[in-house]
Amino acid sequence: MTQRTLALLGLAALAAGLLAAGAAAQDLSLKAAEKAIDRADPDAVDPNNVKGEKWTLDFQFERPEPIVVTAPAGQKQIYWYVIYTVTNRTGDDRPFVPVFTLFADTGAVARAGIHPSVYAAVRQARKVRFLENAVQVLGKIMPGEENARTGVAIFSPLDPKTTRFTIFVEGLSGEYIERPTPTDPPLPAKVEEPTPETEKAKETLIRLRKCLALTYTLPSETWMQTLDQPVFQAKKWTWR
């Protein structure tokens, strides 16, 4: 064989090897996705199953901060707040009706509220211009940086035993998925012969909306005395 022929054969072999490697990597990726779905991973969603409007607002947030507020009766309480800025980069007006829910490792669940006295204390402490509370921020958000909205989510005092919490932020996207209503006991992964129960479960769907999950830990058991800052652990999109 000539040198030119050998060179061409070498290039062909290299190309074939790259194609095979690419196919193998894609196959592994698909298998990993299939395994995630088999494990009922809540975030393993087939893109073809995502419904709704394909838009997502830009969400920038500060670390949750504790703030001490004196109640009318005179006792001091530690509330938590998150200052955030939402920008609409989608090109069209979008509805903005955010819902902030905090889940603590103690089992406590707290939805952000107005808390007027706490809101006033945050405004005085932070001096943020145009800081909107949970009611003021509701409504339409227009496109562009100049129309960005800055708000504050305020949560009731945490249990002193709290060491970890996750804040779910809903209302940032128009996307959602639908899944069968959970049953008790759970349905088997594979049903050989359909029954009235399995068929009913398939027909009853619940809607889960795309939301942002922010997870933090508290560094010590004495955080109530020292007002320790929470430590950021994770940020991800999920469905709930």
GROMACS elastic network, one bead per residue, 0.5 to 0.9 nm:
[ bonds ]
;  ai    aj funct       b0    kb
    1     4     6  0.81452   500
    1     5     6  0.61639   500
    1     6     6  0.65878   500
    2     5     6  0.52043   500
    2     6     6  0.63105   500
    2     7     6  0.86232   500
    3     6     6  0.50658   500
    3     7     6  0.60996   500
    3     8     6  0.86353   500
    4     7     6  0.50614   500
    4     8     6  0.62297   500
    4     9     6  0.86356   500
    5     8     6  0.51055   500
    5     9     6  0.61589   500
    5    10     6  0.85501   500
    6     9     6  0.50637   500
    6    10     6  0.61122   500
    6    11     6  0.86736   500
    7    10     6  0.50168   500
    7    11     6  0.62573   500
    7    12     6  0.86098   500
    8    11     6  0.51114   500
    8    12     6  0.61370   500
    8    13     6  0.85954   500
    9    12     6  0.50272   500
    9    13     6  0.61402   500
    9    14     6  0.85780   500
   10    13     6  0.51153   500
   10    14     6  0.61636   500
   10    15     6  0.86177   500
   11    14     6  0.50089   500
   11    15     6  0.60965   500
   11    16     6  0.85100   500
   12    15     6  0.51174   500
   12    16     6  0.61106   500
   12    17     6  0.85470   500
   13    16     6  0.50648   500
   13    17     6  0.61207   500
   13    18     6  0.86688   500
   14    17     6  0.50441   500
   14    18     6  0.62347   500
   14    19     6  0.86376   500
   15    18     6  0.51110   500
   15    19     6  0.61496   500
   15    20     6  0.85354   500
   16    19     6  0.51212   500
   16    20     6  0.60998   500
   16    21     6  0.85634   500
   17    20     6  0.50830   500
   17    21     6  0.61039   500
   17    22     6  0.85422   500
   18    21     6  0.50422   500
   18    22     6  0.60580   500
   18    23     6  0.85150   500
   19    22     6  0.50635   500
   19    23     6  0.60910   500
   19    24     6  0.85098   500
   20    23     6  0.50860   500
   20    24     6  0.60639   500
   20    25     6  0.85716   500
   21    24     6  0.50285   500
   21    25     6  0.61132   500
   21    26     6  0.85687   500
   22    25     6  0.51094   500
   22    26     6  0.61534   500
   22    27     6  0.85009   500
   23    26     6  0.50930   500
   23    27     6  0.60434   500
   23    28     6  0.85952   500
   24    28     6  0.61544   500
   24    29     6  0.85882   500
   25    28     6  0.50751   500
   25    29     6  0.61777   500
   25    30     6  0.86670   500
   26    30     6  0.62017   500
   26    31     6  0.85641   500
   27    30     6  0.51393   500
   27    31     6  0.61275   500
   27    32     6  0.85653   500
   28    31     6  0.50136   500
   28    32     6  0.60586   500
   28    33     6  0.85988   500
   29    32     6  0.50873   500
   29    33     6  0.62700   500
   29    34     6  0.86357   500
   30    33     6  0.50851   500
   30    34     6  0.61479   500
   30    35     6  0.86236   500
   31    35     6  0.61215   500
   31    36     6  0.85745   500
   32    35     6  0.50981   500
   32    36     6  0.62013   500
   32    37     6  0.86845   500
   33    36     6  0.50560   500
   33    37     6  0.62692   500
   33    38     6  0.85857   500
   33    44     6  0.68646   500
   33    45     6  0.87532   500
   33    46     6  0.87873   500
   34    37     6  0.51225   500
   34    38     6  0.61043   500
   34    39     6  0.86601   500
   34    44     6  0.85014   500
   35    39     6  0.61795   500
   35    40     6  0.87008   500
   35    41     6  0.89348   500
   36    39     6  0.51395   500
   36    40     6  0.65110   500
   36    41     6  0.55057   500
   36    42     6  0.87942   500
   36    43     6  0.85384   500
   36    44     6  0.59079   500
   37    40     6  0.50404   500
   37    41     6  0.57372   500
   37    42     6  0.80799   500
   37    43     6  0.85575   500
   37    44     6  0.54871   500
   37    45     6  0.73286   500
   37    46     6  0.86491   500
   38    41     6  0.75869   500
   38   189     6  0.84204   500
   39    42     6  0.89148   500
   40    43     6  0.85327   500
   40    44     6  0.75558   500
   41    44     6  0.53621   500
   41    45     6  0.83789   500
   42    45     6  0.73710   500
   42   238     6  0.72202   500
   42   239     6  0.69521   500
   42   240     6  0.88228   500
   43   237     6  0.77936   500
   43   238     6  0.55758   500
   43   239     6  0.68302   500
   45    48     6  0.83426   500
   45    49     6  0.70197   500
   45    50     6  0.75363   500
   45   177     6  0.83981   500
   46    49     6  0.54247   500
   46    50     6  0.71374   500
   47    50     6  0.53702   500
   47    51     6  0.88186   500
   48    51     6  0.80853   500
   49   176     6  0.88441   500
   49   177     6  0.64633   500
   49   178     6  0.79803   500
   50    54     6  0.89977   500
   50   175     6  0.65986   500
   50   176     6  0.58972   500
   50   177     6  0.51391   500
   50   178     6  0.81680   500
   51    54     6  0.80640   500
   51   174     6  0.84960   500
   51   175     6  0.56631   500
   51   176     6  0.52828   500
   51   177     6  0.57615   500
   51   178     6  0.81825   500
   52    55     6  0.89254   500
   52   174     6  0.56863   500
   52   176     6  0.58109   500
   52   177     6  0.81213   500
   53    56     6  0.89600   500
   53   173     6  0.78511   500
   53   175     6  0.54433   500
   53   176     6  0.84184   500
   54   173     6  0.75486   500
   54   174     6  0.60817   500
   54   175     6  0.59312   500
   55    90     6  0.64753   500
   55    94     6  0.88048   500
   55   172     6  0.84084   500
   55   173     6  0.56007   500
   55   174     6  0.56736   500
   55   175     6  0.71497   500
   56    59     6  0.89939   500
   56    88     6  0.80999   500
   56    89     6  0.83074   500
   56    90     6  0.73185   500
   56   172     6  0.56612   500
   56   174     6  0.67428   500
   56   175     6  0.81047   500
   57    86     6  0.66603   500
   57    87     6  0.61039   500
   57    88     6  0.52522   500
   57    89     6  0.66488   500
   57    90     6  0.72284   500
   57    94     6  0.85858   500
   57    96     6  0.89990   500
   57   171     6  0.87288   500
   57   172     6  0.52189   500
   57   173     6  0.62822   500
   58    85     6  0.81771   500
   58    86     6  0.56050   500
   58    87     6  0.50816   500
   58    88     6  0.62811   500
   58    89     6  0.69524   500
   58   172     6  0.77371   500
   59    84     6  0.70747   500
   59    85     6  0.59846   500
   59    87     6  0.66739   500
   59   172     6  0.76514   500
   60    83     6  0.87774   500
   60    84     6  0.55966   500
   60    85     6  0.52002   500
   60    86     6  0.64209   500
   60    87     6  0.84080   500
   61    64     6  0.87251   500
   61    82     6  0.70225   500
   61    83     6  0.60097   500
   61    85     6  0.63459   500
   61    86     6  0.86674   500
   62    65     6  0.84228   500
   62    82     6  0.60864   500
   62    83     6  0.55741   500
   62    84     6  0.61674   500
   62    85     6  0.89469   500
   63    81     6  0.86386   500
   63    82     6  0.64139   500
   63    83     6  0.78447   500
   63   229     6  0.82565   500
   63   230     6  0.74807   500
   63   231     6  0.84040   500
   63   232     6  0.76703   500
   64    80     6  0.63837   500
   64    81     6  0.55055   500
   64    83     6  0.76979   500
   64   216     6  0.87181   500
   64   229     6  0.78328   500
   64   230     6  0.69714   500
   65    79     6  0.83373   500
   65    80     6  0.54882   500
   65    81     6  0.54578   500
   65    82     6  0.65176   500
   65    83     6  0.88250   500
   65   227     6  0.87766   500
   65   229     6  0.67911   500
   65   230     6  0.77572   500
   66    78     6  0.61517   500
   66    79     6  0.56541   500
   66    81     6  0.65869   500
   66   157     6  0.89537   500
   66   227     6  0.65918   500
   66   228     6  0.82757   500
   66   229     6  0.77336   500
   67    77     6  0.81853   500
   67    78     6  0.55235   500
   67    79     6  0.53916   500
   67    80     6  0.61453   500
   67    81     6  0.76282   500
   67   118     6  0.79941   500
   67   121     6  0.80994   500
   67   122     6  0.76703   500
   67   227     6  0.83900   500
   68    76     6  0.64004   500
   68    77     6  0.55656   500
   68    79     6  0.63695   500
   68    80     6  0.88076   500
   68   118     6  0.85003   500
   68   121     6  0.87179   500
   69    75     6  0.84605   500
   69    76     6  0.56361   500
   69    77     6  0.54830   500
   69    78     6  0.64371   500
   69    79     6  0.72329   500
   69   117     6  0.76308   500
   69   118     6  0.64359   500
   69   121     6  0.73317   500
   70    73     6  0.79501   500
   70    74     6  0.58039   500
   70    75     6  0.56264   500
   70    77     6  0.62824   500
   70    78     6  0.88962   500
   70   117     6  0.87778   500
   71    74     6  0.52709   500
   71    75     6  0.54958   500
   71    76     6  0.60944   500
   71    77     6  0.71265   500
   71   117     6  0.84051   500
   72    75     6  0.75975   500
   77   156     6  0.89336   500
   77   157     6  0.66947   500
   78   156     6  0.78946   500
   78   157     6  0.53289   500
   78   158     6  0.76977   500
   78   224     6  0.76941   500
   78   227     6  0.87007   500
   79   118     6  0.75176   500
   79   154     6  0.71676   500
   79   155     6  0.59706   500
   79   156     6  0.53294   500
   79   158     6  0.74460   500
   80   153     6  0.83014   500
   80   154     6  0.57970   500
   80   155     6  0.51416   500
   80   156     6  0.67379   500
   80   157     6  0.67480   500
   80   158     6  0.80573   500
   81   112     6  0.86232   500
   81   118     6  0.88371   500
   81   119     6  0.88742   500
   81   122     6  0.81507   500
   81   152     6  0.65190   500
   81   153     6  0.54113   500
   81   155     6  0.60767   500
   81   156     6  0.89965   500
   82   151     6  0.83233   500
   82   152     6  0.54938   500
   82   153     6  0.51576   500
   82   154     6  0.66599   500
   82   155     6  0.86920   500
   83   131     6  0.83870   500
   83   150     6  0.72221   500
   83   151     6  0.58544   500
   83   153     6  0.65635   500
   83   154     6  0.88797   500
   84   149     6  0.82911   500
   84   150     6  0.56428   500
   84   151     6  0.55322   500
   84   152     6  0.62078   500
   84   153     6  0.80150   500
   85   148     6  0.66774   500
   85   149     6  0.55490   500
   85   151     6  0.64194   500
   85   152     6  0.88120   500
   86   141     6  0.86865   500
   86   148     6  0.55735   500
   86   149     6  0.52907   500
   86   150     6  0.64553   500
   86   151     6  0.82733   500
   86   172     6  0.85832   500
   87   141     6  0.79471   500
   87   142     6  0.84639   500
   87   143     6  0.73222   500
   87   144     6  0.68208   500
   87   145     6  0.61735   500
   87   146     6  0.86455   500
   87   147     6  0.70801   500
   87   149     6  0.66649   500
   87   150     6  0.89811   500
   88    91     6  0.73223   500
   88    92     6  0.79262   500
   88    93     6  0.77416   500
   88    94     6  0.74983   500
   88   141     6  0.66320   500
   88   142     6  0.63528   500
   88   144     6  0.59393   500
   88   145     6  0.74414   500
   88   147     6  0.76876   500
   88   148     6  0.68492   500
   89    92     6  0.80433   500
   89   142     6  0.88444   500
   89   143     6  0.56875   500
   89   144     6  0.60426   500
   89   145     6  0.79219   500
   90    93     6  0.79650   500
   90    94     6  0.82957   500
   90   143     6  0.66245   500
   90   144     6  0.86193   500
   91   142     6  0.82698   500
   91   143     6  0.54813   500
   91   144     6  0.77510   500
   92   141     6  0.88819   500
   92   142     6  0.67738   500
   92   143     6  0.58916   500
   93   140     6  0.65895   500
   93   141     6  0.57993   500
   93   143     6  0.60059   500
   94   139     6  0.85907   500
   94   140     6  0.56739   500
   94   141     6  0.54246   500
   94   142     6  0.65703   500
   94   143     6  0.80808   500
   94   174     6  0.89924   500
   95   138     6  0.81652   500
   95   139     6  0.58307   500
   95   141     6  0.61497   500
   95   142     6  0.88298   500
   95   171     6  0.82676   500
   96   137     6  0.77082   500
   96   138     6  0.58205   500
   96   139     6  0.53174   500
   96   140     6  0.55971   500
   96   141     6  0.61387   500
   96   171     6  0.62455   500
   96   172     6  0.72396   500
   97   137     6  0.77634   500
   97   138     6  0.51893   500
   97   139     6  0.64052   500
   97   140     6  0.83986   500
   97   170     6  0.80625   500
   97   171     6  0.54865   500
   97   172     6  0.82221   500
   98   134     6  0.82682   500
   98   137     6  0.83155   500
   98   138     6  0.73312   500
   98   169     6  0.68045   500
   98   170     6  0.54569   500
   98   172     6  0.69842   500
   99   111     6  0.75852   500
   99   112     6  0.73803   500
   99   134     6  0.87859   500
   99   153     6  0.88830   500
   99   168     6  0.79140   500
   99   169     6  0.58252   500
   99   171     6  0.64008   500
  100   110     6  0.85505   500
  100   111     6  0.58358   500
  100   112     6  0.54237   500
  100   113     6  0.86625   500
  100   153     6  0.68315   500
  100   154     6  0.87800   500
  100   155     6  0.88488   500
  100   167     6  0.66147   500
  100   168     6  0.56991   500
  100   170     6  0.64832   500
  101   109     6  0.70520   500
  101   110     6  0.57369   500
  101   112     6  0.61663   500
  101   155     6  0.85306   500
  101   166     6  0.82041   500
  101   167     6  0.55555   500
  101   168     6  0.52238   500
  101   169     6  0.67814   500
  101   170     6  0.84250   500
  102   108     6  0.81139   500
  102   109     6  0.56670   500
  102   110     6  0.50931   500
  102   111     6  0.61418   500
  102   112     6  0.76712   500
  102   155     6  0.76920   500
  102   165     6  0.67066   500
  102   166     6  0.56772   500
  102   168     6  0.64053   500
  103   106     6  0.83629   500
  103   107     6  0.68929   500
  103   108     6  0.60584   500
  103   110     6  0.66921   500
  103   111     6  0.88560   500
  103   164     6  0.86752   500
  103   165     6  0.54993   500
  103   166     6  0.52667   500
  103   167     6  0.63871   500
  103   168     6  0.80228   500
  104   107     6  0.55972   500
  104   108     6  0.53376   500
  104   109     6  0.64601   500
  104   110     6  0.84625   500
  104   158     6  0.80309   500
  104   159     6  0.84626   500
  104   162     6  0.63960   500
  104   163     6  0.78188   500
  104   164     6  0.59707   500
  104   166     6  0.65152   500
  104   167     6  0.87541   500
  105   108     6  0.72373   500
  105   161     6  0.87564   500
  105   162     6  0.61878   500
  105   163     6  0.67448   500
  105   164     6  0.54824   500
  105   165     6  0.59322   500
  105   166     6  0.85455   500
  106   109     6  0.88953   500
  106   159     6  0.74392   500
  106   161     6  0.70394   500
  106   162     6  0.59109   500
  106   163     6  0.81831   500
  106   164     6  0.83825   500
  106   165     6  0.87532   500
  108   158     6  0.81578   500
  108   159     6  0.78191   500
  110   113     6  0.88735   500
  110   155     6  0.65683   500
  110   156     6  0.68171   500
  110   158     6  0.87336   500
  111   154     6  0.84744   500
  111   155     6  0.66642   500
  111   156     6  0.81929   500
  112   115     6  0.87669   500
  112   134     6  0.77701   500
  112   153     6  0.55624   500
  112   154     6  0.50523   500
  112   156     6  0.74831   500
  113   116     6  0.89616   500
  113   133     6  0.85416   500
  113   134     6  0.63633   500
  113   135     6  0.88630   500
  113   153     6  0.70455   500
  113   154     6  0.57896   500
  113   155     6  0.64902   500
  113   156     6  0.80244   500
  114   117     6  0.88114   500
  114   118     6  0.82084   500
  114   119     6  0.71205   500
  114   133     6  0.62246   500
  114   134     6  0.54186   500
  114   135     6  0.71695   500
  114   153     6  0.79802   500
  114   154     6  0.68018   500
  114   155     6  0.88301   500
  115   118     6  0.54142   500
  115   119     6  0.60992   500
  115   120     6  0.87058   500
  115   133     6  0.88773   500
  115   154     6  0.70314   500
  115   155     6  0.83648   500
  115   156     6  0.84644   500
  116   119     6  0.50067   500
  116   120     6  0.61318   500
  116   121     6  0.86076   500
  116   133     6  0.85488   500
  117   120     6  0.51485   500
  117   121     6  0.62661   500
  117   122     6  0.87306   500
  118   122     6  0.61448   500
  118   123     6  0.86095   500
  118   154     6  0.76170   500
  119   122     6  0.51123   500
  119   123     6  0.62162   500
  119   124     6  0.86308   500
  119   133     6  0.70059   500
  119   152     6  0.79338   500
  119   154     6  0.75270   500
  120   123     6  0.51702   500
  120   124     6  0.62110   500
  120   125     6  0.86071   500
  121   124     6  0.51384   500
  121   125     6  0.60637   500
  121   126     6  0.85244   500
  122   125     6  0.50671   500
  122   126     6  0.58582   500
  122   127     6  0.79689   500
  122   128     6  0.88200   500
  122   152     6  0.86702   500
  123   126     6  0.54023   500
  123   127     6  0.54313   500
  123   128     6  0.64472   500
  123   129     6  0.85372   500
  123   131     6  0.72837   500
  124   127     6  0.57203   500
  124   128     6  0.85536   500
  125   128     6  0.87280   500
  127   131     6  0.86223   500
  128   131     6  0.57587   500
  128   150     6  0.86294   500
  129   132     6  0.89939   500
  129   150     6  0.84577   500
  130   149     6  0.81002   500
  130   150     6  0.67629   500
  130   151     6  0.81289   500
  131   137     6  0.87958   500
  131   149     6  0.81328   500
  131   150     6  0.54369   500
  131   151     6  0.51938   500
  131   152     6  0.69058   500
  132   135     6  0.76624   500
  132   136     6  0.53628   500
  132   137     6  0.54563   500
  132   149     6  0.78505   500
  132   150     6  0.62224   500
  132   152     6  0.64157   500
  133   136     6  0.53402   500
  133   137     6  0.61476   500
  133   138     6  0.89319   500
  133   150     6  0.89999   500
  133   151     6  0.58254   500
  133   152     6  0.57249   500
  133   153     6  0.72749   500
  133   154     6  0.85704   500
  134   137     6  0.58406   500
  134   138     6  0.71165   500
  134   151     6  0.73124   500
  134   152     6  0.69874   500
  134   153     6  0.66617   500
  134   154     6  0.82632   500
  135   138     6  0.56313   500
  136   139     6  0.81769   500
  136   151     6  0.84312   500
  137   140     6  0.89215   500
  137   149     6  0.71929   500
  137   150     6  0.78437   500
  137   151     6  0.63953   500
  137   152     6  0.88943   500
  138   141     6  0.87787   500
  141   147     6  0.69554   500
  141   148     6  0.74892   500
  141   149     6  0.76312   500
  142   146     6  0.89249   500
  142   147     6  0.58608   500
  142   148     6  0.79033   500
  143   146     6  0.81343   500
  143   147     6  0.64035   500
  143   148     6  0.79991   500
  144   147     6  0.55174   500
  144   148     6  0.68993   500
  145   148     6  0.53331   500
  146   149     6  0.89112   500
  155   158     6  0.81743   500
  157   160     6  0.87027   500
  158   161     6  0.81851   500
  158   162     6  0.67336   500
  159   162     6  0.55077   500
  160   163     6  0.84530   500
  160   221     6  0.78934   500
  160   222     6  0.83510   500
  160   223     6  0.80216   500
  160   224     6  0.66887   500
  161   221     6  0.71724   500
  162   165     6  0.74721   500
  162   217     6  0.86471   500
  162   218     6  0.75359   500
  162   221     6  0.82285   500
  163   216     6  0.85879   500
  163   217     6  0.56204   500
  163   219     6  0.74087   500
  163   220     6  0.75988   500
  163   221     6  0.73728   500
  164   215     6  0.74757   500
  164   216     6  0.57822   500
  164   218     6  0.60424   500
  164   230     6  0.87042   500
  165   214     6  0.83962   500
  165   215     6  0.58587   500
  165   216     6  0.55772   500
  165   217     6  0.64192   500
  165   218     6  0.84298   500
  166   213     6  0.64516   500
  166   214     6  0.53702   500
  166   216     6  0.62868   500
  166   217     6  0.87821   500
  167   212     6  0.80494   500
  167   213     6  0.57038   500
  167   214     6  0.51159   500
  167   215     6  0.64249   500
  167   216     6  0.84713   500
  168   211     6  0.65280   500
  168   212     6  0.55902   500
  168   214     6  0.64596   500
  168   215     6  0.87876   500
  168   238     6  0.89144   500
  168   240     6  0.87993   500
  169   172     6  0.73712   500
  169   211     6  0.54744   500
  169   212     6  0.50149   500
  169   213     6  0.64472   500
  169   214     6  0.81610   500
  170   173     6  0.77384   500
  170   209     6  0.74521   500
  170   210     6  0.70635   500
  170   212     6  0.67230   500
  170   240     6  0.85954   500
  171   174     6  0.76058   500
  171   209     6  0.82888   500
  171   210     6  0.80432   500
  171   211     6  0.70185   500
  172   210     6  0.76892   500
  172   211     6  0.66679   500
  172   212     6  0.79164   500
  173   176     6  0.83152   500
  173   209     6  0.79041   500
  173   210     6  0.62062   500
  173   211     6  0.72293   500
  174   209     6  0.78205   500
  174   210     6  0.75770   500
  175   208     6  0.89162   500
  175   209     6  0.62169   500
  175   210     6  0.57791   500
  176   207     6  0.66747   500
  176   208     6  0.55350   500
  176   210     6  0.55708   500
  176   239     6  0.74695   500
  176   240     6  0.88861   500
  177   206     6  0.83542   500
  177   207     6  0.58379   500
  177   208     6  0.53347   500
  177   209     6  0.64514   500
  177   210     6  0.79626   500
  177   239     6  0.76745   500
  178   205     6  0.58527   500
  178   206     6  0.54673   500
  178   208     6  0.60653   500
  178   209     6  0.87036   500
  179   182     6  0.85749   500
  179   202     6  0.83367   500
  179   204     6  0.82524   500
  179   205     6  0.51757   500
  179   206     6  0.54620   500
  179   207     6  0.66879   500
  179   208     6  0.76200   500
  180   183     6  0.87249   500
  180   201     6  0.58177   500
  180   202     6  0.54279   500
  180   203     6  0.71351   500
  180   204     6  0.57108   500
  180   206     6  0.61578   500
  181   201     6  0.60637   500
  181   202     6  0.77300   500
  181   203     6  0.86988   500
  181   204     6  0.58397   500
  181   205     6  0.54669   500
  181   206     6  0.58190   500
  182   185     6  0.85897   500
  182   186     6  0.66906   500
  182   187     6  0.82205   500
  182   201     6  0.76378   500
  183   187     6  0.65433   500
  183   201     6  0.73380   500
  184   187     6  0.77971   500
  186   189     6  0.87599   500
  187   190     6  0.82944   500
  187   191     6  0.81139   500
  187   197     6  0.88294   500
  187   198     6  0.70979   500
  187   201     6  0.86579   500
  188   191     6  0.62214   500
  191   194     6  0.63749   500
  191   195     6  0.87319   500
  191   198     6  0.80868   500
  194   197     6  0.81115   500
  194   198     6  0.60878   500
  194   199     6  0.64811   500
  195   198     6  0.52841   500
  195   199     6  0.61527   500
  195   200     6  0.85206   500
  196   199     6  0.51906   500
  196   200     6  0.60070   500
  196   201     6  0.85763   500
  197   200     6  0.51933   500
  197   201     6  0.62035   500
  197   202     6  0.87359   500
  198   201     6  0.51276   500
  198   202     6  0.63390   500
  198   203     6  0.88070   500
  199   202     6  0.51710   500
  199   203     6  0.64001   500
  199   204     6  0.88790   500
  200   203     6  0.50980   500
  200   204     6  0.62490   500
  201   204     6  0.52743   500
  201   205     6  0.76433   500
  202   205     6  0.70027   500
  207   240     6  0.79394   500
  208   211     6  0.89536   500
  208   239     6  0.53188   500
  209   238     6  0.81764   500
  209   239     6  0.52451   500
  209   240     6  0.54824   500
  210   237     6  0.67670   500
  210   238     6  0.57786   500
  210   240     6  0.68207   500
  211   236     6  0.85500   500
  211   237     6  0.56951   500
  211   238     6  0.54935   500
  211   239     6  0.58271   500
  211   240     6  0.69835   500
  212   235     6  0.72052   500
  212   236     6  0.58758   500
  212   238     6  0.61584   500
  212   239     6  0.83022   500
  213   234     6  0.78424   500
  213   235     6  0.56652   500
  213   236     6  0.54080   500
  213   237     6  0.60959   500
  213   238     6  0.67275   500
  214   232     6  0.78922   500
  214   233     6  0.77523   500
  214   234     6  0.58969   500
  214   236     6  0.69331   500
  215   231     6  0.86138   500
  215   232     6  0.63319   500
  215   233     6  0.53944   500
  215   234     6  0.51205   500
  215   235     6  0.64907   500
  215   236     6  0.89781   500
  216   230     6  0.59064   500
  216   231     6  0.52933   500
  216   233     6  0.51672   500
  216   234     6  0.72031   500
  217   230     6  0.55119   500
  217   231     6  0.51737   500
  217   232     6  0.67221   500
  217   233     6  0.69414   500
  218   221     6  0.77438   500
  218   223     6  0.70064   500
  218   228     6  0.70966   500
  218   229     6  0.70052   500
  218   231     6  0.62290   500
  219   222     6  0.86089   500
  219   223     6  0.73582   500
  219   228     6  0.69813   500
  219   229     6  0.76650   500
  219   230     6  0.66590   500
  219   231     6  0.69212   500
  220   223     6  0.56897   500
  220   228     6  0.75697   500
  221   224     6  0.78883   500
  222   225     6  0.55113   500
  222   226     6  0.62913   500
  222   227     6  0.80521   500
  222   228     6  0.80150   500
  223   226     6  0.50364   500
  223   229     6  0.80229   500
  224   227     6  0.53264   500
  224   228     6  0.74839   500
  225   228     6  0.82217   500
  232   235     6  0.84526   500
